[in-house]
């Protein structure tokens, strides 16, 4: 349950801070919060192991978007952008993660996070702010890769006795 709460909380905090501070905070969020979400998604993928994976993940993403909107209706456009981008990134992440299912967790997580980070980094700011912002895309992508790697390591260390490594 703590993985689910962490996942939703990180997305909501990222959405609300971008809605409040604007695009400049996106790379900070990408490292701290979205990197965490990417790594948590992979751990949830292992825990749920195909058991209603997509409905559960879509429910988490939609819940985070709805909470963001309910806490601050002005965050509506950011919440919608987040839901769309995270669904697309989640699809890419799940396909890559599943393809690498026989590899160690750190390899599965970091490779799939890289693919998901690229999709999310292009889609989110483009939808949320109405245009392609190359400097934000590049800085978000680099931050998500670094944050995702750090959080994957932390999660791996904390849960390595759990499901498949």
Phi and psi in radians as a Rosetta constraint file:
Dihedral C 1 N 2 CA 2 C 2 CIRCULARHARMONIC -1.152 0.35
Dihedral N 2 CA 2 C 2 N 3 CIRCULARHARMONIC -0.541 0.35
Dihedral C 2 N 3 CA 3 C 3 CIRCULARHARMONIC -1.128 0.35
Dihedral N 3 CA 3 C 3 N 4 CIRCULARHARMONIC -0.702 0.35
Dihedral C 3 N 4 CA 4 C 4 CIRCULARHARMONIC -1.177 0.35
Dihedral N 4 CA 4 C 4 N 5 CIRCULARHARMONIC -0.799 0.35
Dihedral C 4 N 5 CA 5 C 5 CIRCULARHARMONIC -1.090 0.35
Dihedral N 5 CA 5 C 5 N 6 CIRCULARHARMONIC -0.742 0.35
Dihedral C 5 N 6 CA 6 C 6 CIRCULARHARMONIC -1.087 0.35
Dihedral N 6 CA 6 C 6 N 7 CIRCULARHARMONIC -0.729 0.35
Dihedral C 6 N 7 CA 7 C 7 CIRCULARHARMONIC -1.076 0.35
Dihedral N 7 CA 7 C 7 N 8 CIRCULARHARMONIC -0.918 0.35
Dihedral C 7 N 8 CA 8 C 8 CIRCULARHARMONIC -1.137 0.35
Dihedral N 8 CA 8 C 8 N 9 CIRCULARHARMONIC -0.763 0.35
Dihedral C 8 N 9 CA 9 C 9 CIRCULARHARMONIC -1.068 0.35
Dihedral N 9 CA 9 C 9 N 10 CIRCULARHARMONIC -0.753 0.35
Dihedral C 9 N 10 CA 10 C 10 CIRCULARHARMONIC -1.116 0.35
Dihedral N 10 CA 10 C 10 N 11 CIRCULARHARMONIC -0.741 0.35
Dihedral C 10 N 11 CA 11 C 11 CIRCULARHARMONIC -1.137 0.35
Dihedral N 11 CA 11 C 11 N 12 CIRCULARHARMONIC -0.756 0.35
Dihedral C 11 N 12 CA 12 C 12 CIRCULARHARMONIC -1.101 0.35
Dihedral N 12 CA 12 C 12 N 13 CIRCULARHARMONIC -0.806 0.35
Dihedral C 12 N 13 CA 13 C 13 CIRCULARHARMONIC -1.066 0.35
Dihedral N 13 CA 13 C 13 N 14 CIRCULARHARMONIC -0.714 0.35
Dihedral C 13 N 14 CA 14 C 14 CIRCULARHARMONIC -1.103 0.35
Dihedral N 14 CA 14 C 14 N 15 CIRCULARHARMONIC -0.810 0.35
Dihedral C 14 N 15 CA 15 C 15 CIRCULARHARMONIC -1.068 0.35
Dihedral N 15 CA 15 C 15 N 16 CIRCULARHARMONIC -0.831 0.35
Dihedral C 15 N 16 CA 16 C 16 CIRCULARHARMONIC -1.174 0.35
Dihedral N 16 CA 16 C 16 N 17 CIRCULARHARMONIC -0.655 0.35
Dihedral C 16 N 17 CA 17 C 17 CIRCULARHARMONIC -1.234 0.35
Dihedral N 17 CA 17 C 17 N 18 CIRCULARHARMONIC -0.645 0.35
Dihedral C 17 N 18 CA 18 C 18 CIRCULARHARMONIC -1.166 0.35
Dihedral N 18 CA 18 C 18 N 19 CIRCULARHARMONIC -0.710 0.35
Dihedral C 18 N 19 CA 19 C 19 CIRCULARHARMONIC -1.098 0.35
Dihedral N 19 CA 19 C 19 N 20 CIRCULARHARMONIC -0.623 0.35
Dihedral C 19 N 20 CA 20 C 20 CIRCULARHARMONIC -1.425 0.35
Dihedral N 20 CA 20 C 20 N 21 CIRCULARHARMONIC -0.824 0.35
Dihedral C 20 N 21 CA 21 C 21 CIRCULARHARMONIC -1.679 0.35
Dihedral N 21 CA 21 C 21 N 22 CIRCULARHARMONIC -0.357 0.35
Dihedral C 21 N 22 CA 22 C 22 CIRCULARHARMONIC 1.664 0.35
Dihedral N 22 CA 22 C 22 N 23 CIRCULARHARMONIC -3.046 0.35
Dihedral C 22 N 23 CA 23 C 23 CIRCULARHARMONIC -1.086 0.35
Dihedral N 23 CA 23 C 23 N 24 CIRCULARHARMONIC -0.457 0.35
Dihedral C 23 N 24 CA 24 C 24 CIRCULARHARMONIC -1.084 0.35
Dihedral N 24 CA 24 C 24 N 25 CIRCULARHARMONIC -0.437 0.35
Dihedral C 24 N 25 CA 25 C 25 CIRCULARHARMONIC -1.452 0.35
Dihedral N 25 CA 25 C 25 N 26 CIRCULARHARMONIC -0.169 0.35
Dihedral C 25 N 26 CA 26 C 26 CIRCULARHARMONIC -0.974 0.35
Dihedral N 26 CA 26 C 26 N 27 CIRCULARHARMONIC -0.789 0.35
Dihedral C 26 N 27 CA 27 C 27 CIRCULARHARMONIC -1.119 0.35
Dihedral N 27 CA 27 C 27 N 28 CIRCULARHARMONIC -0.582 0.35
Dihedral C 27 N 28 CA 28 C 28 CIRCULARHARMONIC -1.167 0.35
Dihedral N 28 CA 28 C 28 N 29 CIRCULARHARMONIC -0.831 0.35
Dihedral C 28 N 29 CA 29 C 29 CIRCULARHARMONIC -1.041 0.35
Dihedral N 29 CA 29 C 29 N 30 CIRCULARHARMONIC -0.702 0.35
Dihedral C 29 N 30 CA 30 C 30 CIRCULARHARMONIC -1.020 0.35
Dihedral N 30 CA 30 C 30 N 31 CIRCULARHARMONIC -0.732 0.35
Dihedral C 30 N 31 CA 31 C 31 CIRCULARHARMONIC -1.271 0.35
Dihedral N 31 CA 31 C 31 N 32 CIRCULARHARMONIC -0.919 0.35
Dihedral C 31 N 32 CA 32 C 32 CIRCULARHARMONIC -1.341 0.35
Dihedral N 32 CA 32 C 32 N 33 CIRCULARHARMONIC -0.812 0.35
Dihedral C 32 N 33 CA 33 C 33 CIRCULARHARMONIC -1.796 0.35
Dihedral N 33 CA 33 C 33 N 34 CIRCULARHARMONIC -0.801 0.35
Dihedral C 33 N 34 CA 34 C 34 CIRCULARHARMONIC -1.300 0.35
Dihedral N 34 CA 34 C 34 N 35 CIRCULARHARMONIC -0.638 0.35
Dihedral C 34 N 35 CA 35 C 35 CIRCULARHARMONIC -1.005 0.35
Dihedral N 35 CA 35 C 35 N 36 CIRCULARHARMONIC -0.700 0.35
Dihedral C 35 N 36 CA 36 C 36 CIRCULARHARMONIC -1.098 0.35
Dihedral N 36 CA 36 C 36 N 37 CIRCULARHARMONIC -0.809 0.35
Dihedral C 36 N 37 CA 37 C 37 CIRCULARHARMONIC -1.072 0.35
Dihedral N 37 CA 37 C 37 N 38 CIRCULARHARMONIC -0.706 0.35
Dihedral C 37 N 38 CA 38 C 38 CIRCULARHARMONIC -1.068 0.35
Dihedral N 38 CA 38 C 38 N 39 CIRCULARHARMONIC -0.774 0.35
Dihedral C 38 N 39 CA 39 C 39 CIRCULARHARMONIC -1.221 0.35
Dihedral N 39 CA 39 C 39 N 40 CIRCULARHARMONIC -0.684 0.35
Dihedral C 39 N 40 CA 40 C 40 CIRCULARHARMONIC -1.117 0.35
Dihedral N 40 CA 40 C 40 N 41 CIRCULARHARMONIC -0.671 0.35
Dihedral C 40 N 41 CA 41 C 41 CIRCULARHARMONIC -1.021 0.35
Dihedral N 41 CA 41 C 41 N 42 CIRCULARHARMONIC -0.716 0.35
Dihedral C 41 N 42 CA 42 C 42 CIRCULARHARMONIC -1.156 0.35
Dihedral N 42 CA 42 C 42 N 43 CIRCULARHARMONIC -0.713 0.35
Dihedral C 42 N 43 CA 43 C 43 CIRCULARHARMONIC -1.156 0.35
Dihedral N 43 CA 43 C 43 N 44 CIRCULARHARMONIC -0.685 0.35
Dihedral C 43 N 44 CA 44 C 44 CIRCULARHARMONIC -1.134 0.35
Dihedral N 44 CA 44 C 44 N 45 CIRCULARHARMONIC -0.648 0.35
Dihedral C 44 N 45 CA 45 C 45 CIRCULARHARMONIC -0.988 0.35
Dihedral N 45 CA 45 C 45 N 46 CIRCULARHARMONIC -0.780 0.35
Dihedral C 45 N 46 CA 46 C 46 CIRCULARHARMONIC -1.155 0.35
Dihedral N 46 CA 46 C 46 N 47 CIRCULARHARMONIC -0.773 0.35
Dihedral C 46 N 47 CA 47 C 47 CIRCULARHARMONIC -1.149 0.35
Dihedral N 47 CA 47 C 47 N 48 CIRCULARHARMONIC -0.732 0.35
Dihedral C 47 N 48 CA 48 C 48 CIRCULARHARMONIC -1.425 0.35
Dihedral N 48 CA 48 C 48 N 49 CIRCULARHARMONIC -0.399 0.35
Dihedral C 48 N 49 CA 49 C 49 CIRCULARHARMONIC 0.704 0.35
Dihedral N 49 CA 49 C 49 N 50 CIRCULARHARMONIC 0.917 0.35
Dihedral C 49 N 50 CA 50 C 50 CIRCULARHARMONIC 1.485 0.35
Dihedral N 50 CA 50 C 50 N 51 CIRCULARHARMONIC -0.242 0.35
Dihedral C 50 N 51 CA 51 C 51 CIRCULARHARMONIC -1.307 0.35
Dihedral N 51 CA 51 C 51 N 52 CIRCULARHARMONIC 1.617 0.35
Dihedral C 51 N 52 CA 52 C 52 CIRCULARHARMONIC 1.024 0.35
Dihedral N 52 CA 52 C 52 N 53 CIRCULARHARMONIC 0.601 0.35
Dihedral C 52 N 53 CA 53 C 53 CIRCULARHARMONIC -0.975 0.35
Dihedral N 53 CA 53 C 53 N 54 CIRCULARHARMONIC -0.904 0.35
Dihedral C 53 N 54 CA 54 C 54 CIRCULARHARMONIC -1.158 0.35
Dihedral N 54 CA 54 C 54 N 55 CIRCULARHARMONIC -0.828 0.35
Dihedral C 54 N 55 CA 55 C 55 CIRCULARHARMONIC -1.049 0.35
Dihedral N 55 CA 55 C 55 N 56 CIRCULARHARMONIC -0.686 0.35
Dihedral C 55 N 56 CA 56 C 56 CIRCULARHARMONIC -1.141 0.35
Dihedral N 56 CA 56 C 56 N 57 CIRCULARHARMONIC -0.799 0.35
Dihedral C 56 N 57 CA 57 C 57 CIRCULARHARMONIC -1.167 0.35
Dihedral N 57 CA 57 C 57 N 58 CIRCULARHARMONIC -0.739 0.35
Dihedral C 57 N 58 CA 58 C 58 CIRCULARHARMONIC -1.097 0.35
Dihedral N 58 CA 58 C 58 N 59 CIRCULARHARMONIC -0.651 0.35
Dihedral C 58 N 59 CA 59 C 59 CIRCULARHARMONIC -1.106 0.35
Dihedral N 59 CA 59 C 59 N 60 CIRCULARHARMONIC -0.712 0.35
Dihedral C 59 N 60 CA 60 C 60 CIRCULARHARMONIC -1.120 0.35
Dihedral N 60 CA 60 C 60 N 61 CIRCULARHARMONIC -0.794 0.35
Dihedral C 60 N 61 CA 61 C 61 CIRCULARHARMONIC -1.126 0.35
Dihedral N 61 CA 61 C 61 N 62 CIRCULARHARMONIC -0.799 0.35
Dihedral C 61 N 62 CA 62 C 62 CIRCULARHARMONIC -1.128 0.35
Dihedral N 62 CA 62 C 62 N 63 CIRCULARHARMONIC -0.672 0.35
Dihedral C 62 N 63 CA 63 C 63 CIRCULARHARMONIC -1.090 0.35
Dihedral N 63 CA 63 C 63 N 64 CIRCULARHARMONIC -0.743 0.35
Dihedral C 63 N 64 CA 64 C 64 CIRCULARHARMONIC -1.122 0.35
Dihedral N 64 CA 64 C 64 N 65 CIRCULARHARMONIC -0.720 0.35
Dihedral C 64 N 65 CA 65 C 65 CIRCULARHARMONIC -1.111 0.35
Dihedral N 65 CA 65 C 65 N 66 CIRCULARHARMONIC -0.775 0.35
Dihedral C 65 N 66 CA 66 C 66 CIRCULARHARMONIC -1.135 0.35
Dihedral N 66 CA 66 C 66 N 67 CIRCULARHARMONIC -0.745 0.35
Dihedral C 66 N 67 CA 67 C 67 CIRCULARHARMONIC -1.085 0.35
Dihedral N 67 CA 67 C 67 N 68 CIRCULARHARMONIC -0.720 0.35
Dihedral C 67 N 68 CA 68 C 68 CIRCULARHARMONIC -1.030 0.35
Dihedral N 68 CA 68 C 68 N 69 CIRCULARHARMONIC -0.782 0.35
Dihedral C 68 N 69 CA 69 C 69 CIRCULARHARMONIC -1.173 0.35
Dihedral N 69 CA 69 C 69 N 70 CIRCULARHARMONIC -0.776 0.35
Dihedral C 69 N 70 CA 70 C 70 CIRCULARHARMONIC -1.116 0.35
Dihedral N 70 CA 70 C 70 N 71 CIRCULARHARMONIC -0.642 0.35
Dihedral C 70 N 71 CA 71 C 71 CIRCULARHARMONIC -1.296 0.35
Dihedral N 71 CA 71 C 71 N 72 CIRCULARHARMONIC -0.509 0.35
Dihedral C 71 N 72 CA 72 C 72 CIRCULARHARMONIC -2.711 0.35
Dihedral N 72 CA 72 C 72 N 73 CIRCULARHARMONIC 1.660 0.35
Dihedral C 72 N 73 CA 73 C 73 CIRCULARHARMONIC -0.978 0.35
Dihedral N 73 CA 73 C 73 N 74 CIRCULARHARMONIC -0.424 0.35
Dihedral C 73 N 74 CA 74 C 74 CIRCULARHARMONIC -1.165 0.35
Dihedral N 74 CA 74 C 74 N 75 CIRCULARHARMONIC -0.273 0.35
Dihedral C 74 N 75 CA 75 C 75 CIRCULARHARMONIC -1.505 0.35
Dihedral N 75 CA 75 C 75 N 76 CIRCULARHARMONIC 0.162 0.35
Dihedral C 75 N 76 CA 76 C 76 CIRCULARHARMONIC -0.954 0.35
Dihedral N 76 CA 76 C 76 N 77 CIRCULARHARMONIC -0.852 0.35
Dihedral C 76 N 77 CA 77 C 77 CIRCULARHARMONIC -1.136 0.35
Dihedral N 77 CA 77 C 77 N 78 CIRCULARHARMONIC -0.700 0.35
Dihedral C 77 N 78 CA 78 C 78 CIRCULARHARMONIC -1.142 0.35
Dihedral N 78 CA 78 C 78 N 79 CIRCULARHARMONIC -0.731 0.35
Dihedral C 78 N 79 CA 79 C 79 CIRCULARHARMONIC -1.109 0.35
Dihedral N 79 CA 79 C 79 N 80 CIRCULARHARMONIC -0.738 0.35
Dihedral C 79 N 80 CA 80 C 80 CIRCULARHARMONIC -1.130 0.35
Dihedral N 80 CA 80 C 80 N 81 CIRCULARHARMONIC -0.792 0.35
Dihedral C 80 N 81 CA 81 C 81 CIRCULARHARMONIC -1.043 0.35
Dihedral N 81 CA 81 C 81 N 82 CIRCULARHARMONIC -0.706 0.35
Dihedral C 81 N 82 CA 82 C 82 CIRCULARHARMONIC -1.113 0.35
Dihedral N 82 CA 82 C 82 N 83 CIRCULARHARMONIC -0.802 0.35
Dihedral C 82 N 83 CA 83 C 83 CIRCULARHARMONIC -1.078 0.35
Dihedral N 83 CA 83 C 83 N 84 CIRCULARHARMONIC -0.828 0.35
Dihedral C 83 N 84 CA 84 C 84 CIRCULARHARMONIC -1.106 0.35
Dihedral N 84 CA 84 C 84 N 85 CIRCULARHARMONIC -0.873 0.35
Dihedral C 84 N 85 CA 85 C 85 CIRCULARHARMONIC -1.137 0.35
Dihedral N 85 CA 85 C 85 N 86 CIRCULARHARMONIC -0.697 0.35
Dihedral C 85 N 86 CA 86 C 86 CIRCULARHARMONIC -1.275 0.35
Dihedral N 86 CA 86 C 86 N 87 CIRCULARHARMONIC -0.523 0.35
Dihedral C 86 N 87 CA 87 C 87 CIRCULARHARMONIC -1.159 0.35
Dihedral N 87 CA 87 C 87 N 88 CIRCULARHARMONIC -0.796 0.35
Dihedral C 87 N 88 CA 88 C 88 CIRCULARHARMONIC -1.117 0.35
Dihedral N 88 CA 88 C 88 N 89 CIRCULARHARMONIC -0.794 0.35
Dihedral C 88 N 89 CA 89 C 89 CIRCULARHARMONIC -1.129 0.35
Dihedral N 89 CA 89 C 89 N 90 CIRCULARHARMONIC -0.657 0.35
Dihedral C 89 N 90 CA 90 C 90 CIRCULARHARMONIC -1.109 0.35
Dihedral N 90 CA 90 C 90 N 91 CIRCULARHARMONIC -0.674 0.35
Dihedral C 90 N 91 CA 91 C 91 CIRCULARHARMONIC -1.099 0.35
Dihedral N 91 CA 91 C 91 N 92 CIRCULARHARMONIC -0.839 0.35
Dihedral C 91 N 92 CA 92 C 92 CIRCULARHARMONIC -1.078 0.35
Dihedral N 92 CA 92 C 92 N 93 CIRCULARHARMONIC -0.799 0.35
Dihedral C 92 N 93 CA 93 C 93 CIRCULARHARMONIC -1.020 0.35
Dihedral N 93 CA 93 C 93 N 94 CIRCULARHARMONIC -0.824 0.35
Dihedral C 93 N 94 CA 94 C 94 CIRCULARHARMONIC -1.119 0.35
Dihedral N 94 CA 94 C 94 N 95 CIRCULARHARMONIC -0.715 0.35
Dihedral C 94 N 95 CA 95 C 95 CIRCULARHARMONIC -1.120 0.35
Dihedral N 95 CA 95 C 95 N 96 CIRCULARHARMONIC -0.841 0.35
Dihedral C 95 N 96 CA 96 C 96 CIRCULARHARMONIC -1.152 0.35
Dihedral N 96 CA 96 C 96 N 97 CIRCULARHARMONIC -0.783 0.35
Dihedral C 96 N 97 CA 97 C 97 CIRCULARHARMONIC -1.054 0.35
Dihedral N 97 CA 97 C 97 N 98 CIRCULARHARMONIC -0.771 0.35
Dihedral C 97 N 98 CA 98 C 98 CIRCULARHARMONIC -1.150 0.35
Dihedral N 98 CA 98 C 98 N 99 CIRCULARHARMONIC -0.703 0.35
Dihedral C 98 N 99 CA 99 C 99 CIRCULARHARMONIC -1.030 0.35
Dihedral N 99 CA 99 C 99 N 100 CIRCULARHARMONIC -0.608 0.35
Dihedral C 99 N 100 CA 100 C 100 CIRCULARHARMONIC -1.662 0.35
Dihedral N 100 CA 100 C 100 N 101 CIRCULARHARMONIC 0.327 0.35
Dihedral C 100 N 101 CA 101 C 101 CIRCULARHARMONIC -0.988 0.35
Dihedral N 101 CA 101 C 101 N 102 CIRCULARHARMONIC -0.369 0.35
Dihedral C 101 N 102 CA 102 C 102 CIRCULARHARMONIC -1.648 0.35
Dihedral N 102 CA 102 C 102 N 103 CIRCULARHARMONIC 0.058 0.35
Dihedral C 102 N 103 CA 103 C 103 CIRCULARHARMONIC -1.640 0.35
Dihedral N 103 CA 103 C 103 N 104 CIRCULARHARMONIC 2.866 0.35
Dihedral C 103 N 104 CA 104 C 104 CIRCULARHARMONIC -1.100 0.35
Dihedral N 104 CA 104 C 104 N 105 CIRCULARHARMONIC 2.684 0.35
Dihedral C 104 N 105 CA 105 C 105 CIRCULARHARMONIC -0.891 0.35
Dihedral N 105 CA 105 C 105 N 106 CIRCULARHARMONIC -0.831 0.35
Dihedral C 105 N 106 CA 106 C 106 CIRCULARHARMONIC -1.053 0.35
Dihedral N 106 CA 106 C 106 N 107 CIRCULARHARMONIC -0.683 0.35
Dihedral C 106 N 107 CA 107 C 107 CIRCULARHARMONIC -1.212 0.35
Dihedral N 107 CA 107 C 107 N 108 CIRCULARHARMONIC -0.827 0.35
Dihedral C 107 N 108 CA 108 C 108 CIRCULARHARMONIC -0.996 0.35
Dihedral N 108 CA 108 C 108 N 109 CIRCULARHARMONIC -0.839 0.35
Dihedral C 108 N 109 CA 109 C 109 CIRCULARHARMONIC -1.144 0.35
Dihedral N 109 CA 109 C 109 N 110 CIRCULARHARMONIC -0.850 0.35
Dihedral C 109 N 110 CA 110 C 110 CIRCULARHARMONIC -1.218 0.35
Dihedral N 110 CA 110 C 110 N 111 CIRCULARHARMONIC -0.650 0.35
Dihedral C 110 N 111 CA 111 C 111 CIRCULARHARMONIC -1.213 0.35
Dihedral N 111 CA 111 C 111 N 112 CIRCULARHARMONIC -0.795 0.35
Dihedral C 111 N 112 CA 112 C 112 CIRCULARHARMONIC -1.190 0.35
Dihedral N 112 CA 112 C 112 N 113 CIRCULARHARMONIC -0.624 0.35
Dihedral C 112 N 113 CA 113 C 113 CIRCULARHARMONIC -1.114 0.35
Dihedral N 113 CA 113 C 113 N 114 CIRCULARHARMONIC -0.649 0.35
Dihedral C 113 N 114 CA 114 C 114 CIRCULARHARMONIC -1.083 0.35
Dihedral N 114 CA 114 C 114 N 115 CIRCULARHARMONIC -0.772 0.35
Dihedral C 114 N 115 CA 115 C 115 CIRCULARHARMONIC -1.143 0.35
Dihedral N 115 CA 115 C 115 N 116 CIRCULARHARMONIC -0.789 0.35
Dihedral C 115 N 116 CA 116 C 116 CIRCULARHARMONIC -1.144 0.35
Dihedral N 116 CA 116 C 116 N 117 CIRCULARHARMONIC -0.675 0.35
Dihedral C 116 N 117 CA 117 C 117 CIRCULARHARMONIC -1.078 0.35
Dihedral N 117 CA 117 C 117 N 118 CIRCULARHARMONIC -0.677 0.35
Dihedral C 117 N 118 CA 118 C 118 CIRCULARHARMONIC -1.109 0.35
Dihedral N 118 CA 118 C 118 N 119 CIRCULARHARMONIC -0.834 0.35
Dihedral C 118 N 119 CA 119 C 119 CIRCULARHARMONIC -1.077 0.35
Dihedral N 119 CA 119 C 119 N 120 CIRCULARHARMONIC -0.870 0.35
Dihedral C 119 N 120 CA 120 C 120 CIRCULARHARMONIC -1.121 0.35
Dihedral N 120 CA 120 C 120 N 121 CIRCULARHARMONIC -0.683 0.35
Dihedral C 120 N 121 CA 121 C 121 CIRCULARHARMONIC -1.163 0.35
Dihedral N 121 CA 121 C 121 N 122 CIRCULARHARMONIC -0.534 0.35
Dihedral C 121 N 122 CA 122 C 122 CIRCULARHARMONIC -1.447 0.35
Dihedral N 122 CA 122 C 122 N 123 CIRCULARHARMONIC -0.799 0.35
Dihedral C 122 N 123 CA 123 C 123 CIRCULARHARMONIC -1.249 0.35
Dihedral N 123 CA 123 C 123 N 124 CIRCULARHARMONIC -0.829 0.35
Dihedral C 123 N 124 CA 124 C 124 CIRCULARHARMONIC -1.015 0.35
Dihedral N 124 CA 124 C 124 N 125 CIRCULARHARMONIC -0.998 0.35
Dihedral C 124 N 125 CA 125 C 125 CIRCULARHARMONIC -1.164 0.35
Dihedral N 125 CA 125 C 125 N 126 CIRCULARHARMONIC -0.532 0.35
Dihedral C 125 N 126 CA 126 C 126 CIRCULARHARMONIC -1.127 0.35
Dihedral N 126 CA 126 C 126 N 127 CIRCULARHARMONIC -0.762 0.35
Dihedral C 126 N 127 CA 127 C 127 CIRCULARHARMONIC -1.324 0.35
Dihedral N 127 CA 127 C 127 N 128 CIRCULARHARMONIC -0.797 0.35
Dihedral C 127 N 128 CA 128 C 128 CIRCULARHARMONIC -1.164 0.35
Dihedral N 128 CA 128 C 128 N 129 CIRCULARHARMONIC -0.632 0.35
Dihedral C 128 N 129 CA 129 C 129 CIRCULARHARMONIC -2.005 0.35
Dihedral N 129 CA 129 C 129 N 130 CIRCULARHARMONIC 0.124 0.35
Dihedral C 129 N 130 CA 130 C 130 CIRCULARHARMONIC 1.343 0.35
Dihedral N 130 CA 130 C 130 N 131 CIRCULARHARMONIC 0.316 0.35
Dihedral C 130 N 131 CA 131 C 131 CIRCULARHARMONIC -3.111 0.35
Dihedral N 131 CA 131 C 131 N 132 CIRCULARHARMONIC 2.792 0.35
Dihedral C 131 N 132 CA 132 C 132 CIRCULARHARMONIC -1.234 0.35
Dihedral N 132 CA 132 C 132 N 133 CIRCULARHARMONIC 2.222 0.35
Dihedral C 132 N 133 CA 133 C 133 CIRCULARHARMONIC -2.115 0.35
Dihedral N 133 CA 133 C 133 N 134 CIRCULARHARMONIC 1.523 0.35
Dihedral C 133 N 134 CA 134 C 134 CIRCULARHARMONIC -0.937 0.35
Dihedral N 134 CA 134 C 134 N 135 CIRCULARHARMONIC -0.710 0.35
Dihedral C 134 N 135 CA 135 C 135 CIRCULARHARMONIC -1.179 0.35
Dihedral N 135 CA 135 C 135 N 136 CIRCULARHARMONIC -0.650 0.35
Dihedral C 135 N 136 CA 136 C 136 CIRCULARHARMONIC -1.208 0.35
Dihedral N 136 CA 136 C 136 N 137 CIRCULARHARMONIC -0.724 0.35
Dihedral C 136 N 137 CA 137 C 137 CIRCULARHARMONIC -1.038 0.35
Dihedral N 137 CA 137 C 137 N 138 CIRCULARHARMONIC -0.862 0.35
Dihedral C 137 N 138 CA 138 C 138 CIRCULARHARMONIC -1.143 0.35
Dihedral N 138 CA 138 C 138 N 139 CIRCULARHARMONIC -0.791 0.35
Dihedral C 138 N 139 CA 139 C 139 CIRCULARHARMONIC -1.186 0.35
Dihedral N 139 CA 139 C 139 N 140 CIRCULARHARMONIC -0.650 0.35
Dihedral C 139 N 140 CA 140 C 140 CIRCULARHARMONIC -1.118 0.35
Dihedral N 140 CA 140 C 140 N 141 CIRCULARHARMONIC -0.787 0.35
Dihedral C 140 N 141 CA 141 C 141 CIRCULARHARMONIC -1.040 0.35
Dihedral N 141 CA 141 C 141 N 142 CIRCULARHARMONIC -0.870 0.35
Dihedral C 141 N 142 CA 142 C 142 CIRCULARHARMONIC -1.070 0.35
Dihedral N 142 CA 142 C 142 N 143 CIRCULARHARMONIC -0.719 0.35
Dihedral C 142 N 143 CA 143 C 143 CIRCULARHARMONIC -1.156 0.35
Dihedral N 143 CA 143 C 143 N 144 CIRCULARHARMONIC -0.688 0.35
Dihedral C 143 N 144 CA 144 C 144 CIRCULARHARMONIC -1.180 0.35
Dihedral N 144 CA 144 C 144 N 145 CIRCULARHARMONIC -0.660 0.35
Dihedral C 144 N 145 CA 145 C 145 CIRCULARHARMONIC -1.105 0.35
Dihedral N 145 CA 145 C 145 N 146 CIRCULARHARMONIC -0.866 0.35
Dihedral C 145 N 146 CA 146 C 146 CIRCULARHARMONIC -1.144 0.35
Dihedral N 146 CA 146 C 146 N 147 CIRCULARHARMONIC -0.830 0.35
Dihedral C 146 N 147 CA 147 C 147 CIRCULARHARMONIC -1.125 0.35
Dihedral N 147 CA 147 C 147 N 148 CIRCULARHARMONIC -0.730 0.35
Dihedral C 147 N 148 CA 148 C 148 CIRCULARHARMONIC -1.072 0.35
Dihedral N 148 CA 148 C 148 N 149 CIRCULARHARMONIC -0.715 0.35
Dihedral C 148 N 149 CA 149 C 149 CIRCULARHARMONIC -1.134 0.35
Dihedral N 149 CA 149 C 149 N 150 CIRCULARHARMONIC -0.785 0.35
Dihedral C 149 N 150 CA 150 C 150 CIRCULARHARMONIC -1.084 0.35
Dihedral N 150 CA 150 C 150 N 151 CIRCULARHARMONIC -0.875 0.35
Dihedral C 150 N 151 CA 151 C 151 CIRCULARHARMONIC -1.163 0.35
Dihedral N 151 CA 151 C 151 N 152 CIRCULARHARMONIC -0.616 0.35
Dihedral C 151 N 152 CA 152 C 152 CIRCULARHARMONIC -1.061 0.35
Dihedral N 152 CA 152 C 152 N 153 CIRCULARHARMONIC -0.733 0.35
Dihedral C 152 N 153 CA 153 C 153 CIRCULARHARMONIC -1.116 0.35
Dihedral N 153 CA 153 C 153 N 154 CIRCULARHARMONIC -0.807 0.35
Dihedral C 153 N 154 CA 154 C 154 CIRCULARHARMONIC -1.054 0.35
Dihedral N 154 CA 154 C 154 N 155 CIRCULARHARMONIC -0.840 0.35
Dihedral C 154 N 155 CA 155 C 155 CIRCULARHARMONIC -1.114 0.35
Dihedral N 155 CA 155 C 155 N 156 CIRCULARHARMONIC -0.722 0.35
Dihedral C 155 N 156 CA 156 C 156 CIRCULARHARMONIC -1.052 0.35
Dihedral N 156 CA 156 C 156 N 157 CIRCULARHARMONIC -0.793 0.35
Dihedral C 156 N 157 CA 157 C 157 CIRCULARHARMONIC -1.108 0.35
Dihedral N 157 CA 157 C 157 N 158 CIRCULARHARMONIC -0.709 0.35
Dihedral C 157 N 158 CA 158 C 158 CIRCULARHARMONIC -1.297 0.35
Dihedral N 158 CA 158 C 158 N 159 CIRCULARHARMONIC -0.448 0.35
Dihedral C 158 N 159 CA 159 C 159 CIRCULARHARMONIC -2.143 0.35
Dihedral N 159 CA 159 C 159 N 160 CIRCULARHARMONIC 0.251 0.35
Dihedral C 159 N 160 CA 160 C 160 CIRCULARHARMONIC -1.092 0.35
Dihedral N 160 CA 160 C 160 N 161 CIRCULARHARMONIC -0.293 0.35
Dihedral C 160 N 161 CA 161 C 161 CIRCULARHARMONIC -1.503 0.35
Dihedral N 161 CA 161 C 161 N 162 CIRCULARHARMONIC -0.161 0.35
Dihedral C 161 N 162 CA 162 C 162 CIRCULARHARMONIC -1.301 0.35
Dihedral N 162 CA 162 C 162 N 163 CIRCULARHARMONIC -2.532 0.35
Dihedral C 162 N 163 CA 163 C 163 CIRCULARHARMONIC -0.935 0.35
Dihedral N 163 CA 163 C 163 N 164 CIRCULARHARMONIC -3.133 0.35
Dihedral C 163 N 164 CA 164 C 164 CIRCULARHARMONIC -0.746 0.35
Dihedral N 164 CA 164 C 164 N 165 CIRCULARHARMONIC 2.372 0.35
